[in-house]
Amino acid sequence: MLQLTTNGFDWLGEKSLTEMTVDELARKGARRIIVEALMLEVAEYIEALKHERDRQGHALVVRNGYGRPRKITVGSGTIEIAAPRVNDRRQGKKFTSSILPPYMRRSPDVNEVLPILYLKGLSSGDFSDALKCLLGEAASGLSAASITRLKKIWEEEYKSFKRRDLTDKDYVYIWADGVHLSVRLEDERLCLLVIIGVTIDGKKEIVAVEDGYRESKESWASLLRDLSRRGMKAPVLAVGDGALGFWAATRDVWPETKEERCWVHKIANVLDKLPKKLQPKAKELMREMMYAPDKEYCLDQMELFKKEYDAKYPKAVECLLKDKETLTTHFDFPAEHWTHIRSTNPIESTFSTVKLRTRVTKGAVSRSAGLAMAFKLLEGAQGRWRKVNAPQLVAKVREGIVFKDGIEVVQSEGRVA
């Protein structure tokens, strides 16, 4: 039987190469490479300090056998490693492996997998069974207790997020929305209030994640006042649905902020007041308004909608026209940004991830745990958000440059060109 050894470590064991599965070969191969890397790390450490000698001329830094074997879970599975030791007799000095630090039981990549799987729907009680299928029966450190500890860490991270200073942040656009999640708290369902902002360089960031009572004015006002106290400037434009609580709070805290109603919410609300057989045609007409090339064309389409449906369906027409001014605010901003600021899609698409996790959460959870879980999901989604189109124009919006129908208005010799 073919036997391969590395520095005295038999890495094949009793089986031959042809008798082993692909997973077994991957784990054994990973063990061999890690052992070689550890030996090389120790050799380089000793070589760099070989000039360090005591009064008798003996080396102060030498090899000292091997440590107690321990199991390490890596991407290919769980392997057993006996790391080489170093006897460093210099005052206040100690060798610590950067490859295999003390007490490490899982690789950083495996540590990243745990919160991802939990947040994507795998319950904490199922971790051991599920990951043993992937990482082998000897998989260690993957119990429900690991997830419990992680949730505590997430709660602390969320508390730090809520207390962070916003003086150096400048959010020019913000989207605001709320959703009632299916996760049950001790006393009621969780209502999540979320604000996402666009920084001066065009990046999208989470501004706030907070729980509120039915998206009321008091809940939104408390959140906005807290942001203002921590140094956040008033945004130039806020985008949201027709929830009166948010807009009433915005006018109190940031009266100078302009308002843009979400077209996606508005279309859904108007269609709800029309018979199903008329909805396709009405939806097409409202999409013409939403994607109009200029404000005049959009208003013309609104008048056409009024003539078409006002006689028989006045509630649908009223629902549309009552927000006529705030549905057309985006025409006063760069055309490149219209696709972003016509709706609250940045939040809506992110909420779908939050809802996925909360649908599989069983039983009641604490308010802090529910908020921390939602925060980590949103934080994970943030890494995939792209900048707004033409990010260099965001600074011009903050400077107060005038735009008409999406085009910058250039003033020359007192006249508007």
Secondary structure, 3 states (H helix, E strand, C coil): CCCCEECCEECCCCCCHHHCCHHHHHHHHHHHHHHHHHHHHHHHHHHHCCCCECCCCCECEEEEEECCCEEEEECCEEEEECCEEEEECCCCCCCCCCCCCCCCCECHHHHHHHHHHHHCCCCHHHHHHHHHHHHCCCCCCCCHHHHHHHHHHHHHHHHHHHHCCCCCCCEEEEEEEEEEEEEEECCCEEEEEEEEEEECCCCEEEEEEEECCCCCHHHHHHHHHHHHHCCCCCCCEEEECCCHHHHHHHHHHCCCCEEEECHHHHHHHHHCCCCHHHHHHHHHHHHHHHCCCCHHHHHHHHHHHHHHHCCCCHHHHHHHHCCHHHHCHHHHCCHHHHHHHCCCHHHHHHHHHHHHHHHCCCCEECHHHHHHHHHHHHHHHHCCCCCCCCCHHHHHHHHCCCEECCEECCEECCEEC
